[in-house]
Amino acid sequence: MSRRVAVTGVGQSKQAKRREVSIGAMVREAVTDAMADAELTFADIDAVVLSKTPDLFDGVMNPELYLADAMGAVGLPVTRVFTGGSVGGHAAIYGAHLVQAGLAERVLVVAYSKESEGNFTWALSRGLPFSAPLGAGAGGHFAPVIREYIQRSNAPEHIGWQVAVNHRLNAVRNPYAHVHRPDITVEEVRDSRMLWDPIRYLESCPSSDGSCAIVVTAEEHARHTPAWVHGMAWRTETGHFAGRDEVNPRAGRECAEDAYRQAGIDDPAAQVDVAELYIPYSWYEPIWLENIGLADEGSGWKLVDDGRTAFDGDLPINPSGGVLSGNPTGATGLLRFAEAALQVRGLAGEHQIDGARRAIGHAMGGASQFHALWVVGSEKPEAVR
Amino acid sequence: MPAQLDPYFLTPLSPHRDAIAGLQARVAIEAGLTSEQGMAEVVARCLDAATDNPLAQRSGQVDVARLLDAPYVTSPLREHDVAPVGDAAAVVILAADDVARRLAQRPAWLRGLDHRMDTHYPGARDLTTSPSTRRAASKSGELAGFSTSDVDIVELHTEYSHQEAILANALGLNGAAINPSGGPLAGRPVTATGLIRIGEAARRISDGSADRALAHATSGQALQQNLVCLLEGDG
């Protein structure tokens, strides 16, 4: 890293079906809160980055044009980032790169999706010749990958149910989460409708409206309980290659390794206090734990089974409730990165993990092709790497 | 109909694809920036220049008077005033210092680049000016150490013929050759059009026909978002 970079402001909207607000108004909610948190006005911002999933999801093409005014971006450089579900993570890193490269001092990173105004599963189900016309959406793609993980790792069936319960119980502590089910039980998840074998209804993310915004600044402007970026990386791999291992994608592995190297981390499970991971289906908790080196290959599910990833475990995953409790896809990745920042700033409210000093924000997109990860900390990184 | 408009207040008006550009052309003419004759002359010049560009979608010697006989698409725009949409791809390779010198005899050095956004709402803008272009020009000039008026050639992302006059004003052009490749009025592969401008400007540096070049790219209705890139050759 050539310059130290910090997150000094975070804002987010309530995740829900938000038919009472326009897209612009919903985006503005997060922008206003992030700017207030950072104690900045629009005149202080040098550049704006917008994160959004495919335009087909809610039908506005090149939404950075329509949202220029809502984002306070008139007169500024605006860049729209676009990498599927991971897009919010990529946008945060792109904003941090602008600061690191000396092209900006303070960058506003904005993300949203308003899925109630479109049809997500239709937009995701590409026609022939790419896939059979099943309208199976994202779950149809990920189910066989999950089945393969279960086969390889011999994980018992209840792991997926337990993850679903953990995340939903965490979400009760987060007023912004879409899904609040304080009474959820493993039995209830087990008995819920099968959607895409082995994914059951309660093991799936909802389709949400929501927005998120963060302010990223250079070291000299980081005055307000900053979250310092210790390491960040993104990696991409092809979606169509017979030799690729989608259960443990190489791009995800190398992305995490690069970020840990920058952060000086050699034993991530021991050196990280909390992680916000992109887990849209419950089984992706053990899958990502292994992929990003928080667990050995084949043993991610044991961390779940031993309760270590629950709120009071030693490696809590998604204390915010995660993607399983709210999934405005364009904002979901940025929410993970922002939640990690809130944890190390000590500002996560009811879902604050005591003493969190170092946290991971993680995002995945496409058919597990796009990976982004950052490690943030409460302390200024020692060396500029 | 442009789907990149405010989905609540503008999209329901279902404007014709070229309607907002037509409004812009009308106010540009009323402000004395151009005329229907002037716009047709821009098109004739671009199509003529494109005869030297084997990659152009459209080219040829055309008669301005005959162009003016054509019917309107959205008045005052005629079919030739609208850049023809087509298919194409573009690739540009960026390289640092020593690598660039190793790879190219005469690299086109990226001296300054900036991009800016205007408000989305056409009704809230003075469509005869392009403040975002002006701002990007000034910032990129600051980075480059030379001004946008001090270049030999420019490649402008003109989706409509009348926009050349608006952009030339905002950039303060001073005798530079405009769109020697023929520009978008000779071929507009929508999202590749901006990168092609940078590639064409770089090509003029590399082949020695220019020492300083400017490439411009735009996005949105009536020039809402604009990018200015200043290139220079040495030796």
Chai-1 contact restraints between the chains, C-beta under 6 A:
chainA,res_idxA,chainB,res_idxB,connection_type,confidence,min_distance_angstrom,max_distance_angstrom,comment,restraint_id
A,S22,B,Y8,contact,1.0,0.0,6.0,A-B,restraint_1
A,V60,B,P7,contact,1.0,0.0,6.0,A-B,restraint_2
A,M61,B,A3,contact,1.0,0.0,6.0,A-B,restraint_3
A,M61,B,Q4,contact,1.0,0.0,6.0,A-B,restraint_4
A,N62,B,Q4,contact,1.0,0.0,6.0,A-B,restraint_5
A,L65,B,Q4,contact,1.0,0.0,6.0,A-B,restraint_6
A,L65,B,H120,contact,1.0,0.0,6.0,A-B,restraint_7
A,L65,B,G220,contact,1.0,0.0,6.0,A-B,restraint_8
A,L65,B,Q224,contact,1.0,0.0,6.0,A-B,restraint_9
A,Y66,B,D6,contact,1.0,0.0,6.0,A-B,restraint_10
A,Y66,B,H120,contact,1.0,0.0,6.0,A-B,restraint_11
A,A68,B,M117,contact,1.0,0.0,6.0,A-B,restraint_12
A,A68,B,H120,contact,1.0,0.0,6.0,A-B,restraint_13
A,D69,B,T119,contact,1.0,0.0,6.0,A-B,restraint_14
A,D69,B,H120,contact,1.0,0.0,6.0,A-B,restraint_15
A,A73,B,M117,contact,1.0,0.0,6.0,A-B,restraint_16
A,V74,B,M117,contact,1.0,0.0,6.0,A-B,restraint_17
A,V74,B,T119,contact,1.0,0.0,6.0,A-B,restraint_18
A,P77,B,H115,contact,1.0,0.0,6.0,A-B,restraint_19
A,V78,B,M117,contact,1.0,0.0,6.0,A-B,restraint_20
